[in-house]
């Protein structure tokens, strides 16, 4: 589809129609295609307040250069792993002041993302160790006809010793407590 580049004819929130010379507007599908995202992405970004596209007199969304630039900025921040809820903070910084403000806000967001990623890596490494321990226990099982001892050994997916039967979560609480 060839974009329908036309002078932006917008309608203000007060209902007044106006044109912006030298600015072209794209329909939502064209703006999404140009950004490499589905149409649902700019719609969602608008719904949560990250974008404010113009509207034609008949109510169609139109994306002028400024709105498309903002969409690209939002997508770039998202690609860095910053959650959408935090993207709004970076956009506010962008709207308020110089690049130094945006850099500071985005750096803060990225530091948080790096910390969260490192925590996830640690959790995955711990899980990998538990899997390795489980494989070692499976490989060490004697080949016997009945009574698989794997189930009586410490659980392979935890470092805690197995709890005695009946001592699970909530033991000692409610009926029978203190008996």
N, C-alpha and C positions, 0 to 999 in steps of 0.2 A: 504494500500500500504506500503510495506517495503521500507524505505529510501535506495536509492542507494548510500550508503556511499563508496566513492572511494577516492583515493588520489586526492587532488585538482590539476587539470591540467588547468592552467589559461593562458590567452593571455593578454599580457600587451597592453597598449594603442598604443605602437609602433609596435605591431604585433608579438612580440617574445613570443613563447610558453614556459612555464616553469611549473614544478611540485613543490609542497611544501610538503616535507616529514612530516608525522605525522599529517597533516591537512586533514580533510575530507570535502568534498563539497556536498551540497545538491542542487537539482534543485529548482526553485522558488516555485513550488507547494509543495514540501516537506518542505521547509523552512517556508512557510506560514502555512501549517498544523501544524508543530511543534510549531508555535507561536500562533495558534488558531485564525488566521485571514484569510480573503479571499485573493486570489492571487493578487487582485487589490490593496491591501494595500502596499505590498512591491514595486509593480510597480509604484504606485503613489509616494511613498517615494523616489524612484529613480528619477522619473521625476522632482520632485521639489528640488533635490539635497541633500537629507538627507542620501541616501545610494548610494554606488558605488559597486555593485556586480561585481565579475569577469565574464569573458566570456570564453566559450570554443572556440576552433578553429572554430567551426561551428556557433558561435554567441549566444549560449544558455547562459542564466544567471546562474551563480553558486554562491552559498552562502557558503563561508568558515566560520570558527569559528568566525573570527573578524567581518565579515559583519552580521552574525546572532546575535552576541552580540550587535552590534550597532542597529539592528532592534529591539531587545528586549528592549534596552535602550529607543529608540524612542517611542515604545508602552507604556512603563511604564510612561513616561512623559505625553503622550497623556491621559492616564487613570487618571492622576491627574487633567485633564481639561485644560492643557496648550495648546493653539492653535498651530497648526502646524507651522505657521509662526514664532512663538516664540521658538519652539523646536529647530530651527536652531541655535538660540543664545546659548542655553544650550549645544548643540553639539559642537559648536565652543569652548566654555569654556572647555569642556571635552577633545577636541583635543589639546588644548593649554597647559593645565597645570594640577596641582594637584587637588585632590578632593575638597580642600577648594575653588577653583575657581568655580567648578561645584556647590557646595553647595550655594555659594553666588549668582550665576546666577539663580539657580533653586528657591532659597528662594525669590528672587525678583519677579520671574514669579508667584510663589504661592501667594505672598502678593497681586499682581495685580488681580489674580483669586478670592481670598477671597473678595477683595473690590468689584469686579464686581458682585459676588454672593450676597453680602449684599445689593447692590443697587437693584438687581433683587428681592430679598426678600421684600424690602421696597415697590417696585412697585406692587408686587403681593398682599401685605397686603392692600395697598391703593385700589386696584381693588376689593379685597374681601369686604372692607368697602362699596364701591360703590354698589356692588351687594346686600349687606345686606340692605342698604338704599333703593334700588330699590324694594326689597321684602317687606320692611315695607310700602312703598308707595302703592304697589299693594294690600297688605292686608288691608290698610286703605281706599281704594276706596269704595264709597257708591255704592250699587247695584242699578243703575238707567238704564233705558231703552235706553237713548241716551246721548250723550255729555260726554264721559268719561273724567273726570277731570285730569286723570293721565298725559295726554299729555299737559295740560296747567300748570301743576305744574312744579317747577324747575326740570330739567332733572335729573333722578336718577343716572346717570352715570358720573356726574360731580358735583363739589362743586360750580361752577360758576352759577350765576342766568342766566336764558335764555335770549338771546339777542332778541331785538325786530325784527320783520320780516323786511328783507331788510338790516339788519345791520350785515350780515355775513362777512366772510373773503372778503377783498377787498372793503368793503363799503367805500365810500368816495374817491375812486380812479377811475380814468378813466372818462368816460362820466357821466355827472350828478354831478360830484364832485363840491362842492362849491355852489350848487344851493340853 
